[in-house]
Amino acid sequence: MQRLRLKADGRIVELRDGQEFPLVPTMPSTATVMPDAAPGETPALPAVRDLRRRACLTQIEFAARLGVPVETIRNWEQGKRVPRGPARALLAVIAHSPETVFAALATEPSPA
């Protein structure tokens, strides 16, 4: 069984034998360098449009699954805004395992 860990900066690493091994995005040619990266550091995130299209979702459907306004998705795709913080981490996880993320987001907590 593969063990993955989401790092605070949005990277995903595989845990093997007590060591962390960075996972490389599956689509490096569509990676977008984040403008707020520290000097000498180039964290990459697959383009939001590519992630959405790989999931075969419209902008409205993708926004609903992520729980964000559709305008947010449009702004990300058009380059007007850049995903930050939790959204960036979530998109990084979606790049590696979209079915798992969407299944987890679809589950509603049971009433207590």
C-alpha positions in Angstrom: 0.0 0.0 0.0 1.3 3.4 -1.0 1.5 6.0 1.9 1.3 9.6 0.9 1.7 12.8 3.0 0.5 16.3 2.1 3.1 18.8 3.1 2.2 22.3 4.2 3.5 23.9 1.0 1.2 21.7 -1.1 3.7 19.1 -2.2 2.8 15.4 -1.9 5.5 13.0 -0.8 5.5 9.2 -0.6 6.6 7.6 2.6 8.9 4.6 2.3 11.1 3.1 4.9 10.8 6.2 7.1 11.9 8.5 4.3 10.0 11.0 2.2 10.2 10.8 -1.6 8.6 13.7 -3.6 6.0 12.8 -6.2 6.4 14.5 -9.5 3.1 15.8 -11.1 1.9 13.6 -13.9 1.6 16.5 -16.3 4.8 18.6 -15.9 4.3 20.4 -19.2 1.0 22.0 -17.9 2.5 23.1 -14.6 2.1 26.6 -13.6 4.9 28.2 -11.5 3.4 30.0 -8.5 4.3 33.8 -8.5 4.7 33.9 -4.7 7.5 31.3 -4.7 10.5 32.1 -2.7 13.7 32.9 -4.6 15.3 29.7 -6.0 12.1 27.8 -5.3 9.6 26.9 -8.1 6.7 25.0 -6.6 4.5 23.8 -9.5 0.8 23.1 -9.7 -1.0 21.6 -12.6 -3.3 24.1 -14.4 -6.7 24.2 -12.9 -8.4 23.9 -16.3 -6.4 20.7 -17.0 -7.4 19.2 -13.7 -11.1 20.1 -14.3 -11.0 18.7 -17.8 -9.3 15.5 -16.7 -12.2 15.1 -14.2 -14.7 15.6 -17.1 -16.4 18.4 -15.2 -17.8 21.8 -16.2 -16.6 24.9 -14.3 -19.9 24.9 -12.4 -19.6 21.2 -11.4 -16.0 21.6 -10.4 -16.8 24.6 -8.3 -19.6 22.8 -6.6 -17.5 19.8 -5.8 -14.7 22.0 -4.3 -17.2 24.2 -2.5 -16.1 27.5 -4.1 -17.9 30.0 -6.3 -17.7 29.4 -10.0 -16.1 32.8 -10.4 -13.1 31.5 -8.4 -12.6 28.6 -10.8 -12.9 31.1 -13.8 -10.4 33.4 -12.2 -7.9 30.6 -11.6 -8.3 29.3 -15.2 -7.9 32.7 -16.8 -4.9 33.5 -14.6 -6.5 36.4 -12.9 -6.0 34.8 -9.5 -3.7 32.1 -8.2 -4.9 29.3 -5.8 -3.3 29.8 -2.4 -3.3 28.0 0.9 -5.8 25.2 1.4 -7.1 25.5 -2.2 -3.6 25.0 -3.6 -3.1 21.9 -1.4 -6.4 20.5 -2.4 -5.6 21.0 -6.1 -2.3 19.3 -5.6 -4.0 16.3 -4.1 -6.6 16.3 -6.9 -3.8 16.1 -9.4 -2.7 12.8 -8.0 -5.9 11.2 -6.9 -9.1 13.0 -8.2 -11.5 10.2 -7.5 -10.4 9.8 -3.9 -10.7 13.6 -3.3 -14.1 13.9 -4.9 -15.4 10.9 -3.1 -14.2 12.3 0.2 -15.7 15.7 -0.5 -19.0 14.1 -1.5 -19.5 12.4 1.8 -21.7 14.3 4.2 -21.1 14.1 7.9 -23.8 12.1 9.7 -25.9 14.1 12.2 -24.9 13.6 15.8 
